[in-house]
Amino acid sequence: MVTPRRRWLIAIGMLVVGLVIGAALTWAIVTRSFSFGGNADAVADRPSPSFSISGDLAEPFFPGGSAPLNLSISNPLDTDLVVTELRVEVDGVDAPNATESLPCSVEDFAVKQIAGAGELVVPAGTTTSLAELGVPSDDWPQVLMLDTARNQDGCKAASFALAYSAVGRIVE
């Protein structure tokens, strides 16, 4: 005889198995659909091989201040590259003056993402900056040092790492 408690355990187990199978099927369908871009009515798109994004801040800043980031995108391909969904994140902070009472971390920084760029077309075999692509400097990503209520002297002379991501595709 199956007890009510055992019925619940069996039902929960079946639910968990169903969720795992459903998640695996969803993952397989989603990754397959993103692996092959384009559709029958349009020119076929395909994911691009690697391309790189780089950039450094040219000017120092302070709590409440920001600095523009004129990113460069390198396209090693022999065809134009369309770049979308460009994102910048503060990935880590090295703050030699930080202490327990004067901390400095990624929470002290933020990024205002690129505005209005849509699709950026990077010519074949080039490294091209946002400025060269015609993106107005007011639309470039901005790295901000947040002005918090606490003493931020721990961030003096700090350096930080930026991480870049984007979606690239070549159009044949």
DSSP file (Angstrom, degrees, kcal/mol; ACC not computed):
  #  RESIDUE AA STRUCTURE BP1 BP2  ACC     N-H-->O    O-->H-N    N-H-->O    O-->H-N    TCO  KAPPA ALPHA  PHI   PSI    X-CA   Y-CA   Z-CA
    1    1 A M              0   0    0      0, 0.0     2,-0.5     0, 0.0     0, 0.0   0.000 360.0 360.0 360.0 138.2    0.0    0.0    0.0
    2    2 A V        -     0   0    0      4,-0.0     0, 0.0     3,-0.0     0, 0.0  -0.807 360.0-139.9 -95.7 126.0    1.2    3.5   -0.9
    3    3 A T     >  -     0   0    0     -2,-0.5     4,-2.2     1,-0.1     5,-0.2  -0.409  23.0-111.9 -80.3 159.4    1.0    6.0    1.8
    4    4 A P  H  > S+     0   0    0      0, 0.0     4,-2.0     0, 0.0     5,-0.1   0.878 119.3  53.3 -58.2 -37.2   -0.1    9.6    1.1
    5    5 A R  H  > S+     0   0    0      1,-0.2     4,-2.1     2,-0.2     5,-0.1   0.913 108.6  48.8 -64.3 -41.3    3.4   10.8    2.0
    6    6 A R  H  > S+     0   0    0      2,-0.2     4,-2.5     1,-0.2    -1,-0.2   0.876 107.5  55.5 -67.0 -37.1    4.9    8.4   -0.5
    7    7 A R  H  X S+     0   0    0     -4,-2.2     4,-2.7     2,-0.2    -1,-0.2   0.914 108.4  48.9 -59.7 -42.6    2.4    9.6   -3.2
    8    8 A W  H  X S+     0   0    0     -4,-2.0     4,-2.8     2,-0.2     5,-0.2   0.916 110.6  49.9 -64.2 -42.7    3.6   13.2   -2.7
    9    9 A L  H  X S+     0   0    0     -4,-2.1     4,-2.4     2,-0.2    -2,-0.2   0.905 112.3  47.5 -62.5 -41.1    7.2   12.1   -2.9
   10   10 A I  H  X S+     0   0    0     -4,-2.5     4,-2.5     2,-0.2    -2,-0.2   0.921 112.9  49.0 -65.2 -43.7    6.5   10.2   -6.2
   11   11 A A  H  X S+     0   0    0     -4,-2.7     4,-2.2     2,-0.2    -2,-0.2   0.919 112.6  47.0 -62.9 -43.9    4.6   13.2   -7.6
   12   12 A I  H  X S+     0   0    0     -4,-2.8     4,-2.5     2,-0.2    -1,-0.2   0.911 111.8  51.6 -64.4 -42.3    7.4   15.6   -6.7
   13   13 A G  H  X S+     0   0    0     -4,-2.4     4,-2.4    -5,-0.2    -2,-0.2   0.909 110.4  48.0 -60.4 -43.1   10.0   13.3   -8.2
   14   14 A M  H  X S+     0   0    0     -4,-2.5     4,-2.4     2,-0.2    -1,-0.2   0.884 111.0  51.8 -65.9 -38.0    8.0   13.0  -11.4
   15   15 A L  H  X S+     0   0    0     -4,-2.2     4,-2.5     2,-0.2    -2,-0.2   0.919 110.2  48.1 -63.3 -44.6    7.6   16.8  -11.5
   16   16 A V  H  X S+     0   0    0     -4,-2.5     4,-2.5     2,-0.2    -2,-0.2   0.927 112.2  48.8 -62.9 -45.1   11.4   17.3  -11.1
   17   17 A V  H  X S+     0   0    0     -4,-2.4     4,-2.5     1,-0.2     5,-0.2   0.916 111.8  50.1 -60.8 -42.7   12.2   14.8  -13.8
   18   18 A G  H  X S+     0   0    0     -4,-2.4     4,-2.6     1,-0.2    -2,-0.2   0.899 110.3  49.4 -62.4 -41.5    9.6   16.5  -16.1
   19   19 A L  H  X S+     0   0    0     -4,-2.5     4,-2.7     2,-0.2    -2,-0.2   0.906 111.3  49.3 -64.7 -41.4   11.2   19.9  -15.4
   20   20 A V  H  X S+     0   0    0     -4,-2.5     4,-2.3     2,-0.2    -2,-0.2   0.933 113.6  45.5 -64.3 -45.4   14.7   18.6  -16.2
   21   21 A I  H  X S+     0   0    0     -4,-2.5     4,-2.4     2,-0.2    -2,-0.2   0.916 113.8  50.1 -63.9 -42.4   13.6   17.0  -19.4
   22   22 A G  H  X S+     0   0    0     -4,-2.6     4,-2.5    -5,-0.2    -2,-0.2   0.904 111.0  48.8 -62.3 -42.1   11.7   20.1  -20.4
   23   23 A A  H  X S+     0   0    0     -4,-2.7     4,-2.6     2,-0.2    -1,-0.2   0.902 111.2  50.1 -65.1 -40.7   14.7   22.3  -19.7
   24   24 A A  H  X S+     0   0    0     -4,-2.3     4,-2.4     2,-0.2    -2,-0.2   0.915 112.4  46.7 -64.7 -42.4   17.0   20.1  -21.7
   25   25 A L  H  X S+     0   0    0     -4,-2.4     4,-2.4     2,-0.2    -2,-0.2   0.913 112.6  49.9 -65.3 -41.8   14.6   20.1  -24.7
   26   26 A T  H  X S+     0   0    0     -4,-2.5     4,-2.9     2,-0.2     5,-0.2   0.922 110.9  49.7 -61.8 -44.2   14.2   23.9  -24.4
   27   27 A W  H  X S+     0   0    0     -4,-2.6     4,-2.8     1,-0.2     5,-0.3   0.922 111.6  48.8 -60.1 -44.8   18.0   24.3  -24.3
   28   28 A A  H  X S+     0   0    0     -4,-2.4     4,-1.7     1,-0.2    -2,-0.2   0.905 114.5  44.9 -63.4 -41.4   18.4   22.1  -27.4
   29   29 A I  H  X S+     0   0    0     -4,-2.4     4,-2.4     2,-0.2    -2,-0.2   0.930 115.6  46.4 -68.7 -45.3   15.7   23.9  -29.3
   30   30 A V  H  X S+     0   0    0     -4,-2.9     4,-1.9     1,-0.2    -2,-0.2   0.927 113.8  47.1 -65.1 -46.0   17.0   27.4  -28.4
   31   31 A T  H  X S+     0   0    0     -4,-2.8     4,-1.2    -5,-0.2    -1,-0.2   0.869 113.4  49.5 -66.6 -33.7   20.7   26.6  -29.1
   32   32 A R  H  X S+     0   0    0     -4,-1.7     4,-0.9    -5,-0.3     3,-0.2   0.916 110.5  49.2 -69.1 -41.3   19.8   25.1  -32.4
   33   33 A S  H  < S+     0   0    0     -4,-2.4    -2,-0.2     1,-0.2    -1,-0.2   0.819 113.8  46.4 -69.9 -28.1   17.7   28.0  -33.5
   34   34 A F  H  < S+     0   0    0     -4,-1.9    -1,-0.2     1,-0.2    -2,-0.2   0.673 102.5  65.2 -85.3 -16.4   20.4   30.5  -32.5
   35   35 A S  H  < S+     0   0    0     -4,-1.2     2,-0.6     1,-0.2    -1,-0.2   0.764 105.1  45.0 -74.4 -24.2   23.1   28.5  -34.3
   36   36 A F  S  < S-     0   0    0     -4,-0.9    -1,-0.2    -3,-0.2    10,-0.1  -0.899  79.1-169.7-125.1 102.1   21.5   29.0  -37.7
   37   37 A G        +     0   0    0     -2,-0.6    -3,-0.1     8,-0.3    -2,-0.0  -0.167  41.8  44.7 -82.0 178.4   20.4   32.6  -38.3
   38   38 A G        -     0   0    0      6,-0.2     2,-0.3     8,-0.0     6,-0.1  -0.082  65.9-118.4  84.5 177.2   18.4   34.0  -41.1
   39   39 A N    >   -     0   0    0      4,-0.2     3,-1.4     3,-0.1    -2,-0.0  -0.933  30.9 -94.1-150.5 173.1   15.2   32.8  -42.8
   40   40 A A  T 3  S+     0   0    0     -2,-0.3     4,-0.1     1,-0.3    -2,-0.0   0.743 119.4  52.3 -66.3 -24.2   14.0   31.7  -46.2
   41   41 A D  T 3  S+     0   0    0      2,-0.1    -1,-0.3     0, 0.0     2,-0.3   0.501 109.4  50.6 -91.2  -3.8   12.7   35.1  -47.2
   42   42 A A  S <  S-     0   0    0     -3,-1.4     2,-0.2     1,-0.0    -3,-0.1  -0.770  99.3 -76.6-128.7 170.7   15.9   37.0  -46.4
   43   43 A V        -     0   0    0     -2,-0.3    -4,-0.2     1,-0.1     2,-0.2  -0.498  63.2-102.6 -64.5 136.4   19.6   36.8  -47.1
   44   44 A A        -     0   0    0     -2,-0.2   128,-1.5    -6,-0.1     2,-0.3  -0.416  35.1-158.9 -69.5 131.5   21.1   34.1  -44.9
   45   45 A D  E     -A  171   0A   0    126,-0.2    -8,-0.3    -2,-0.2   126,-0.2  -0.801   8.4-171.2-101.1 149.7   22.9   35.3  -41.8
   46   46 A R  E     -A  170   0A   0    124,-1.6   124,-1.8    -2,-0.3   -10,-0.1  -0.996  32.7 -95.2-139.1 149.5   25.4   33.1  -40.0
   47   47 A P  E     -A  169   0A   0      0, 0.0   122,-0.2     0, 0.0   -12,-0.0  -0.252  45.3-123.9 -58.7 148.7   27.2   33.6  -36.8
   48   48 A S        -     0   0    0    120,-1.4   120,-0.1     1,-0.1     3,-0.1  -0.550  15.9-113.8 -91.5 157.7   30.7   35.1  -37.1
   49   49 A P        -     0   0    0      0, 0.0    -1,-0.1     0, 0.0    28,-0.1  -0.083  66.8 -45.6 -68.9-172.7   34.0   33.7  -36.0
   50   50 A S        +     0   0    0     26,-0.1     2,-0.3    25,-0.0    27,-0.1  -0.203  59.0 172.3 -60.8 144.8   35.8   35.6  -33.2
   51   51 A F        -     0   0    0     -3,-0.1     2,-0.3    24,-0.1    24,-0.2  -0.923  22.8-128.6-140.1 164.5   36.2   39.3  -33.3
   52   52 A S  E     -D   74   0B   0     22,-1.5    22,-2.8    -2,-0.3     2,-0.4  -0.874  11.1-159.7-124.7 154.9   37.6   41.5  -30.6
   53   53 A I  E     +D   73   0B   0     -2,-0.3     2,-0.3    20,-0.2    20,-0.2  -0.987  19.6 168.8-127.0 135.9   36.5   44.6  -28.7
   54   54 A S  E     +D   72   0B   0     18,-2.5    18,-3.0    -2,-0.4     2,-0.2  -0.952   4.3 149.5-143.3 163.7   38.9   46.8  -26.8
   55   55 A G        -     0   0    0     -2,-0.3     2,-0.3    16,-0.2   107,-0.1  -0.819  19.5-157.8 172.4 149.8   38.9   50.2  -25.2
   56   56 A D        -     0   0    0     -2,-0.2    14,-0.4    14,-0.2     2,-0.4  -0.971  32.1-106.8-136.0 151.3   40.5   52.3  -22.4
   57   57 A L        -     0   0    0     -2,-0.3    12,-0.1     1,-0.1    -2,-0.0  -0.646  23.2-160.8 -77.8 133.9   39.3   55.4  -20.7
   58   58 A A  S    S+     0   0    0     10,-0.5    -1,-0.1    -2,-0.4    11,-0.1   0.592  71.1  46.3 -91.3 -12.1   41.4   58.4  -21.7
   59   59 A E  S    S-     0   0    0      9,-0.2    -1,-0.1     0, 0.0     2,-0.0  -0.985  79.0-121.4-135.7 142.5   40.5   60.5  -18.8
   60   60 A P        -     0   0    0      0, 0.0     2,-0.3     0, 0.0     6,-0.1  -0.320  32.2-166.6 -72.2 161.9   40.4   60.0  -15.0
   61   61 A F        -     0   0    0      4,-0.1     6,-0.1     6,-0.1    83,-0.1  -0.879   9.5-144.6-145.5-179.5   37.2   60.6  -13.1
   62   62 A F    >   -     0   0    0     -2,-0.3     3,-3.2    83,-0.1    83,-0.4  -0.795  49.1 -50.8-141.4 170.1   35.9   61.0   -9.6
   63   63 A P  T 3  S+     0   0    0      0, 0.0    83,-0.2     0, 0.0    84,-0.2  -0.273 130.2  15.0 -52.9 128.0   32.8   60.1   -7.6
   64   64 A G  T 3  S+     0   0    0     81,-3.3     2,-0.2     1,-0.3    82,-0.1   0.300 109.8 107.8  88.3  -8.5   29.8   61.3   -9.5
   65   65 A G    <   -     0   0    0     -3,-3.2    80,-2.3    80,-0.2    -1,-0.3  -0.501  49.3-161.2 -98.0 168.0   31.8   61.7  -12.7
   66   66 A S  E     -F  144   0C   0     78,-0.2    78,-0.2    -2,-0.2    -4,-0.1  -0.941   6.6-150.8-142.8 164.6   31.9   59.7  -15.9
   67   67 A A  E     -F  143   0C   0     76,-2.0    76,-2.5    -2,-0.3     2,-0.1  -0.999  22.3-120.0-139.9 136.9   34.2   59.1  -18.8
   68   68 A P  E     -F  142   0C   0      0, 0.0   -10,-0.5     0, 0.0     2,-0.5  -0.388  18.5-145.2 -75.3 154.9   33.4   58.1  -22.4
   69   69 A L        -     0   0    0     72,-2.1     2,-1.5    68,-0.2   -12,-0.1  -0.916   5.2-162.3-126.6 102.5   34.7   54.9  -23.9
   70   70 A N        -     0   0    0     -2,-0.5   -14,-0.2   -14,-0.4    67,-0.0  -0.655  25.3-158.0 -84.8  86.0   35.6   55.0  -27.6
   71   71 A L        -     0   0    0     -2,-1.5    59,-2.0   -16,-0.1     2,-0.4  -0.236   6.6-145.2 -66.9 152.4   35.6   51.3  -28.2
   72   72 A S  E     -DE  54 129B   0    -18,-3.0   -18,-2.5    57,-0.2     2,-0.5  -0.964   7.0-157.7-117.3 138.9   37.5   49.7  -31.1
   73   73 A I  E     -DE  53 128B   0     55,-2.8    55,-2.5    -2,-0.4     2,-0.6  -0.973   6.3-151.9-118.8 124.9   36.2   46.6  -32.8
   74   74 A S  E     -DE  52 127B   0    -22,-2.8   -22,-1.5    -2,-0.5    53,-0.3  -0.858   7.4-168.7-100.8 124.6   38.6   44.4  -34.7
   75   75 A N  E     + E   0 126B   0     51,-3.3    51,-0.5    -2,-0.6    50,-0.5  -0.910   8.8 178.2-112.2 102.2   37.2   42.4  -37.7
   76   76 A P        +     0   0    0      0, 0.0    -1,-0.1     0, 0.0   -25,-0.1   0.494  50.2 105.5 -81.5  -1.4   39.7   39.8  -38.9
   77   77 A L  S    S-     0   0    0      2,-0.2    48,-1.5    49,-0.1    49,-0.1  -0.235  76.9-126.8 -78.5 165.0   37.3   38.5  -41.5
   78   78 A D  S    S+     0   0    0     46,-0.2     2,-0.3    47,-0.1    46,-0.1   0.132  93.7  56.8 -95.6  19.7   37.5   39.0  -45.2
   79   79 A T  S    S-     0   0    0     44,-0.1    46,-0.3     0, 0.0    -2,-0.2  -0.966  99.7 -82.7-142.7 157.7   33.9   40.2  -45.2
   80   80 A D        -     0   0    0     -2,-0.3    91,-0.5    44,-0.2     2,-0.4  -0.237  40.7-142.4 -61.5 151.3   32.0   43.0  -43.3
   81   81 A L  E     -B  122   0A   0     41,-2.5    41,-3.2    89,-0.1     2,-0.6  -0.964   1.7-149.1-119.7 131.1   30.9   42.2  -39.8
   82   82 A V  E     -BC 121 169A   0     87,-3.1    87,-2.0    -2,-0.4     2,-0.5  -0.905  17.6-164.9-101.2 120.5   27.6   43.4  -38.3
   83   83 A V  E     +BC 120 168A   0     37,-3.2    37,-2.7    -2,-0.6     2,-0.3  -0.908  15.3 162.1-111.5 130.4   27.9   44.0  -34.5
   84   84 A T  E     + C   0 167A   0     83,-3.0    83,-3.1    -2,-0.5    35,-0.1  -0.833  51.7  38.0-134.0 172.4   24.8   44.4  -32.3
   85   85 A E  E    S-     0   0A   0     33,-0.3     2,-0.3    -2,-0.3    -1,-0.1   0.831  70.4-174.9  53.7  40.2   24.1   44.2  -28.6
   86   86 A L  E     +     0   0A   0     80,-0.1     2,-0.3    -3,-0.1    28,-0.3  -0.496   5.8 178.9 -68.0 127.1   27.4   45.8  -27.6
   87   87 A R  E     - C   0 165A   0     78,-3.2    78,-2.2    -2,-0.3     2,-0.4  -0.975  18.9-161.8-135.3 147.7   27.7   45.8  -23.8
   88   88 A V  E     - C   0 164A   0     -2,-0.3     2,-0.3    76,-0.2    76,-0.2  -0.988  12.3-179.1-126.7 136.6   30.4   46.9  -21.3
   89   89 A E  E     - C   0 163A   0     74,-2.4    74,-2.9    -2,-0.4     2,-0.7  -0.983  34.7-117.3-133.7 146.5   30.7   45.8  -17.7
   90   90 A V  E     - C   0 162A   0     -2,-0.3    72,-0.2    72,-0.2     3,-0.1  -0.777  35.8-178.1 -80.2 117.0   33.0   46.6  -14.9
   91   91 A D  E     -     0   0A   0     70,-2.9     2,-0.3    -2,-0.7    71,-0.2   0.705  54.3 -14.5 -96.9 -23.7   34.6   43.2  -14.3
   92   92 A G  E     - C   0 161A   0     69,-1.2    69,-2.5    13,-0.1     2,-0.4  -0.962  54.2-136.5-174.0 159.0   36.9   43.8  -11.4
   93   93 A V  E     - C   0 160A   0     -2,-0.3     2,-0.6    67,-0.2    67,-0.3  -0.991   1.9-162.4-131.4 134.3   38.6   46.5   -9.4
   94   94 A D  E     + C   0 159A   0     65,-3.6    65,-2.5    -2,-0.4    11,-0.1  -0.943  19.6 173.8-112.3 106.3   42.2   46.7   -8.1
   95   95 A A    >   -     0   0    0     -2,-0.6     3,-1.6    63,-0.2    63,-0.2  -0.844  14.5-176.8-119.8  93.6   42.2   49.3   -5.3
   96   96 A P  T 3  S+     0   0    0      0, 0.0    -1,-0.1     0, 0.0    61,-0.1   0.734  86.2  50.3 -64.2 -21.3   45.5   49.6   -3.6
   97   97 A N  T 3  S+     0   0    0     59,-0.5     2,-0.2    57,-0.5    58,-0.2   0.418  84.7 115.8 -95.9   1.3   44.2   52.2   -1.1
   98   98 A A    <   +     0   0    0     -3,-1.6     2,-0.3    56,-0.3    54,-0.0  -0.465  36.8 169.5 -74.6 141.5   41.1   50.2   -0.1
   99   99 A T        -     0   0    0      3,-1.6    55,-0.1    -2,-0.2     5,-0.1  -0.795  52.4 -91.2-134.6 178.7   40.7   49.0    3.4
  100  100 A E  S    S+     0   0    0     -2,-0.3    -2,-0.0     1,-0.2    -1,-0.0   0.886 130.9  40.2 -62.4 -36.7   37.9   47.5    5.4
  101  101 A S  S    S+     0   0    0      1,-0.2    -1,-0.2    -3,-0.0    50,-0.2   0.674 124.4  39.5 -86.2 -17.3   36.8   51.0    6.5
  102  102 A L  S    S+     0   0    0     51,-0.1    -3,-1.6    50,-0.1    -1,-0.2  -0.630  85.5 179.4-127.8  72.5   37.5   52.5    3.0
  103  103 A P        -     0   0    0      0, 0.0    51,-0.3     0, 0.0     2,-0.3  -0.251  14.2-171.7 -75.4 162.3   36.3   49.8    0.6
  104  104 A C        +     0   0    0     50,-0.2     2,-0.2    -9,-0.1    -9,-0.2  -0.895  21.4 144.1-151.9 122.9   36.3   50.0   -3.2
  105  105 A S    >   -     0   0    0     -2,-0.3     3,-2.3   -11,-0.1     4,-0.2  -0.832  66.1 -77.3-147.1-178.3   34.6   47.4   -5.4
  106  106 A V  G >  S+     0   0    0      1,-0.3     3,-1.7    -2,-0.2   -16,-0.1   0.746 120.5  72.1 -60.3 -21.9   32.7   47.0   -8.6
  107  107 A E  G 3  S+     0   0    0      1,-0.3    -1,-0.3     3,-0.0    39,-0.0   0.661  87.6  63.5 -68.2 -14.3   29.7   48.3   -6.8
  108  108 A D  G <  S+     0   0    0     -3,-2.3    38,-2.4    37,-0.1     2,-0.3   0.503 103.3  57.6 -83.9  -4.2   31.3   51.8   -6.8
  109  109 A F  E <   +G  145   0C   0     -3,-1.7     2,-0.3    36,-0.3    36,-0.2  -0.873  58.2 179.4-128.2 157.2   31.1   51.8  -10.6
  110  110 A A  E     -G  144   0C   0     34,-2.1    34,-3.1    -2,-0.3     2,-0.4  -0.941  19.4-132.9-146.7 166.8   28.4   51.6  -13.3
  111  111 A V  E     -G  143   0C   0     -2,-0.3     2,-0.7    32,-0.2    32,-0.2  -0.990   3.1-151.1-129.6 126.6   28.2   51.7  -17.1
  112  112 A K  E     -G  142   0C   0     30,-3.0    30,-2.5    -2,-0.4     3,-0.1  -0.874  36.5-130.2 -88.6 117.0   25.8   53.7  -19.2
  113  113 A Q        -     0   0    0     -2,-0.7   -26,-0.1    28,-0.2    -1,-0.0  -0.137  32.0 -74.0 -70.8 164.2   25.6   51.5  -22.2
  114  114 A I        -     0   0    0    -28,-0.3     2,-0.4    27,-0.1    26,-0.2  -0.267  53.5-137.4 -56.0 139.2   26.0   52.6  -25.8
  115  115 A A        -     0   0    0     24,-2.4    -1,-0.1     1,-0.2    24,-0.0  -0.860  64.2 -14.7-108.2 135.7   22.9   54.6  -27.0
  116  116 A G  S    S+     0   0    0     -2,-0.4    -1,-0.2     1,-0.1    23,-0.0   0.620  84.1 128.4  61.2  18.6   21.2   54.3  -30.3
  117  117 A A        +     0   0    0      1,-0.2     2,-0.3    22,-0.2    -1,-0.1   0.850  30.8 171.2 -78.1 -31.5   23.9   52.4  -32.2
  118  118 A G        +     0   0    0      2,-0.1     2,-0.5     0, 0.0   -33,-0.3  -0.442  63.5   4.5  61.1-121.2   21.7   49.6  -33.5
  119  119 A E        -     0   0    0     -2,-0.3     2,-0.5   -35,-0.1   -35,-0.2  -0.846  68.1-158.9 -99.7 129.7   23.8   47.7  -35.9
  120  120 A L  E     -B   83   0A   0    -37,-2.7   -37,-3.2    -2,-0.5     2,-0.7  -0.930   7.9-150.9-105.4 125.7   27.5   48.7  -36.4
  121  121 A V  E     -B   82   0A   0     -2,-0.5   -39,-0.2   -39,-0.2   -41,-0.0  -0.871   9.3-165.1-101.7 113.8   29.0   47.6  -39.6
  122  122 A V  E     -B   81   0A   0    -41,-3.2   -41,-2.5    -2,-0.7     3,-0.1  -0.873  24.2-120.9-100.3 119.0   32.8   46.9  -39.2
  123  123 A P    >   -     0   0    0      0, 0.0     3,-1.3     0, 0.0   -48,-0.2  -0.166  39.8 -82.9 -59.8 152.3   34.5   46.7  -42.6
  124  124 A A  T 3  S+     0   0    0      1,-0.2   -46,-0.2   -46,-0.1   -44,-0.2  -0.224 108.4   4.4 -55.4 137.3   36.4   43.5  -43.5
  125  125 A G  T 3  S+     0   0    0    -48,-1.5     2,-0.3   -50,-0.5    -1,-0.2   0.719 106.0 113.8  63.7  25.8   40.0   43.2  -42.1
  126  126 A T  E <   -E   75   0B   0     -3,-1.3   -51,-3.3   -51,-0.5     2,-0.5  -0.839  61.4-139.2-125.8 162.1   39.9   46.4  -40.1
  127  127 A T  E     -E   74   0B   0     -2,-0.3     2,-0.4   -53,-0.3   -53,-0.2  -0.995  35.6-179.2-114.5 121.0   40.0   47.7  -36.5
  128  128 A T  E     -E   73   0B   0    -55,-2.5   -55,-2.8    -2,-0.5     2,-0.1  -0.964  18.2-140.6-130.3 136.6   37.5   50.5  -36.3
  129  129 A S  E  >  -E   72   0B   0     -2,-0.4     4,-1.6   -57,-0.3   -57,-0.2  -0.447  30.8-109.2 -89.6 165.6   36.5   52.7  -33.4
  130  130 A L  T  4>S+     0   0    0    -59,-2.0     5,-2.5     1,-0.2     4,-0.2   0.896 121.7  54.2 -58.5 -40.0   33.0   54.0  -32.5
  131  131 A A  T >45S+     0   0    0      1,-0.2     3,-1.6   -60,-0.2    -1,-0.2   0.929 107.6  49.1 -60.7 -45.2   34.1   57.5  -33.6
  132  132 A E  T 345S+     0   0    0      1,-0.3    -1,-0.2     2,-0.1    -2,-0.2   0.778 106.6  56.8 -66.2 -25.7   35.2   56.1  -37.0
  133  133 A L  T 3<5S-     0   0    0     -4,-1.6    -1,-0.3    -3,-0.1    -2,-0.2   0.454 121.8-108.7 -83.3  -0.4   31.9   54.3  -37.4
  134  134 A G  T < 5 +     0   0    0     -3,-1.6    -3,-0.2     1,-0.3    -2,-0.1   0.627  66.3 150.7  85.6  13.4   30.1   57.6  -36.9
  135  135 A V      < -     0   0    0     -5,-2.5    -1,-0.3    -6,-0.2    -2,-0.1  -0.702  50.8-118.7 -79.3 121.2   28.7   57.0  -33.5
  136  136 A P    >>  -     0   0    0      0, 0.0     3,-2.3     0, 0.0     4,-0.6  -0.295  17.7-121.4 -59.8 142.6   28.5   60.4  -31.7
  137  137 A S  G >4 S+     0   0    0      1,-0.3     3,-0.9     2,-0.2   -68,-0.2   0.790 111.9  64.3 -58.5 -28.3   30.6   60.7  -28.6
  138  138 A D  G 34 S+     0   0    0      1,-0.2    -1,-0.3   -70,-0.1     4,-0.0   0.731 103.5  49.3 -66.0 -19.8   27.5   61.4  -26.5
  139  139 A D  G <4 S+     0   0    0     -3,-2.3   -24,-2.4   -25,-0.1    -1,-0.2   0.533  86.3 109.0 -96.6  -8.1   26.3   57.9  -27.4
  140  140 A W  S << S-     0   0    0     -3,-0.9   -70,-0.1    -4,-0.6   -28,-0.1  -0.240  86.1 -85.6 -62.9 156.4   29.5   56.1  -26.5
  141  141 A P        -     0   0    0      0, 0.0   -72,-2.1     0, 0.0     2,-0.4  -0.347  46.0-148.4 -58.3 146.6   29.4   53.9  -23.4
  142  142 A Q  E     -FG  68 112C   0    -30,-2.5   -30,-3.0   -74,-0.2     2,-0.5  -0.983   4.5-148.2-122.4 128.8   30.1   55.9  -20.3
  143  143 A V  E     -FG  67 111C   0    -76,-2.5   -76,-2.0    -2,-0.4     2,-0.4  -0.861  23.4-164.9 -94.6 128.3   31.9   54.5  -17.2
  144  144 A L  E     -FG  66 110C   0    -34,-3.1   -34,-2.1    -2,-0.5     2,-0.7  -0.889  21.3-145.5-116.4 142.0   30.6   56.2  -14.1
  145  145 A M  E     - G   0 109C   0    -80,-2.3   -81,-3.3   -83,-0.4   -36,-0.3  -0.940  33.5-129.6-100.5 116.1   32.0   56.3  -10.6
  146  146 A L        -     0   0    0    -38,-2.4     2,-1.0    -2,-0.7   -81,-0.1  -0.340   7.0-131.9 -67.3 143.9   28.9   56.3   -8.4
  147  147 A D        -     0   0    0    -84,-0.2     2,-0.1   -83,-0.1    -1,-0.1  -0.816  36.9-177.1 -97.3  96.2   28.8   59.0   -5.7
  148  148 A T        -     0   0    0     -2,-1.0     4,-0.1     2,-0.2   -40,-0.0  -0.367  39.4-111.1 -92.1 172.2   27.8   57.0   -2.6
  149  149 A A  S    S+     0   0    0     -2,-0.1     2,-0.2     2,-0.1    -1,-0.1   0.642  94.2  79.2 -77.1 -14.4   27.0   58.2    0.9
  150  150 A R  S    S-     0   0    0      1,-0.1     2,-0.3     2,-0.0    -2,-0.2  -0.530  97.9 -86.6 -95.1 163.1   30.2   56.5    2.2
  151  151 A N        -     0   0    0     -2,-0.2     3,-0.3   -50,-0.2    -1,-0.1  -0.504  37.4-169.5 -65.7 124.9   33.8   57.7    2.1
  152  152 A Q    >   +     0   0    0     -2,-0.3     3,-2.2     1,-0.2     4,-0.2   0.065  49.2 118.5-108.3  23.9   35.3   56.5   -1.2
  153  153 A D  G >   +     0   0    0      1,-0.3     3,-1.7     2,-0.2    -1,-0.2   0.743  65.1  73.2 -61.5 -21.2   38.9   57.4   -0.6
  154  154 A G  G 3  S+     0   0    0    -51,-0.3   -57,-0.5    -3,-0.3    -1,-0.3   0.705  90.1  60.0 -63.4 -18.8   39.6   53.6   -0.9
  155  155 A C  G X  S+     0   0    0     -3,-2.2     3,-2.0   -52,-0.2    -1,-0.3   0.457  74.4 121.3 -89.5  -2.0   39.0   54.1   -4.7
  156  156 A K  T <  S+     0   0    0     -3,-1.7   -59,-0.5     1,-0.3     3,-0.1  -0.441  88.0   4.3 -62.8 133.7   41.9   56.6   -5.1
  157  157 A A  T 3  S+     0   0    0      1,-0.2    -1,-0.3    -2,-0.1     2,-0.1   0.650  98.0 152.2  65.3  18.0   44.4   55.3   -7.6
  158  158 A A    <   -     0   0    0     -3,-2.0     2,-0.3   -63,-0.2   -63,-0.2  -0.451  29.0-161.1 -76.1 150.8   42.1   52.3   -8.3
  159  159 A S  E     - C   0  94A   0    -65,-2.5   -65,-3.6    -2,-0.1     2,-0.3  -0.925   7.8-163.8-124.1 156.4   42.2   50.6  -11.6
  160  160 A F  E     - C   0  93A   0     -2,-0.3     2,-0.4   -67,-0.3   -67,-0.2  -0.976  16.9-123.6-142.9 155.9   39.5   48.4  -13.0
  161  161 A A  E     - C   0  92A   0    -69,-2.5   -70,-2.9    -2,-0.3   -69,-1.2  -0.783  21.3-152.0 -98.5 140.4   39.0   45.8  -15.7
  162  162 A L  E     - C   0  90A   0     -2,-0.4     2,-0.4   -72,-0.2   -72,-0.2  -0.901   3.0-153.4-110.4 142.0   36.2   46.2  -18.2
  163  163 A A  E     - C   0  89A   0    -74,-2.9   -74,-2.4    -2,-0.4     2,-0.4  -0.942  10.7-160.0-114.2 137.7   34.6   43.2  -20.0
  164  164 A Y  E     + C   0  88A   0     -2,-0.4     2,-0.3   -76,-0.2   -76,-0.2  -0.896  12.2 173.6-118.2 144.5   33.0   43.6  -23.4
  165  165 A S  E     + C   0  87A   0    -78,-2.2   -78,-3.2    -2,-0.4     2,-0.3  -0.989   6.3 153.1-145.8 155.3   30.4   41.5  -25.2
  166  166 A A  E     -     0   0A   0     -2,-0.3     2,-0.5   -80,-0.2   -81,-0.2  -0.968  40.1-110.5-167.0 166.5   28.5   41.8  -28.4
  167  167 A V  E     - C   0  84A   0    -83,-3.1   -83,-3.0    -2,-0.3     2,-0.4  -0.949  35.3-172.6-108.5 130.1   26.8   39.7  -31.0
  168  168 A G  E     + C   0  83A   0     -2,-0.5  -120,-1.4   -85,-0.2     2,-0.3  -0.945   8.0 170.0-123.7 146.1   28.5   39.6  -34.4
  169  169 A R  E     -AC  47  82A   0    -87,-2.0   -87,-3.1    -2,-0.4     2,-0.4  -0.995  25.0-136.1-149.8 152.5   27.3   38.2  -37.7
  170  170 A I  E     -A   46   0A   0   -124,-1.8  -124,-1.6    -2,-0.3     2,-0.6  -0.871  17.6-143.8-106.3 145.0   28.4   38.2  -41.3
  171  171 A V  E      A   45   0A   0    -91,-0.5  -126,-0.2    -2,-0.4   -91,-0.1  -0.934 360.0 360.0-112.1 123.7   25.8   38.6  -44.0
  172  172 A E              0   0    0   -128,-1.5  -127,-0.1    -2,-0.6    -1,-0.1   0.448 360.0 360.0 -95.5 360.0   26.4   36.7  -47.2
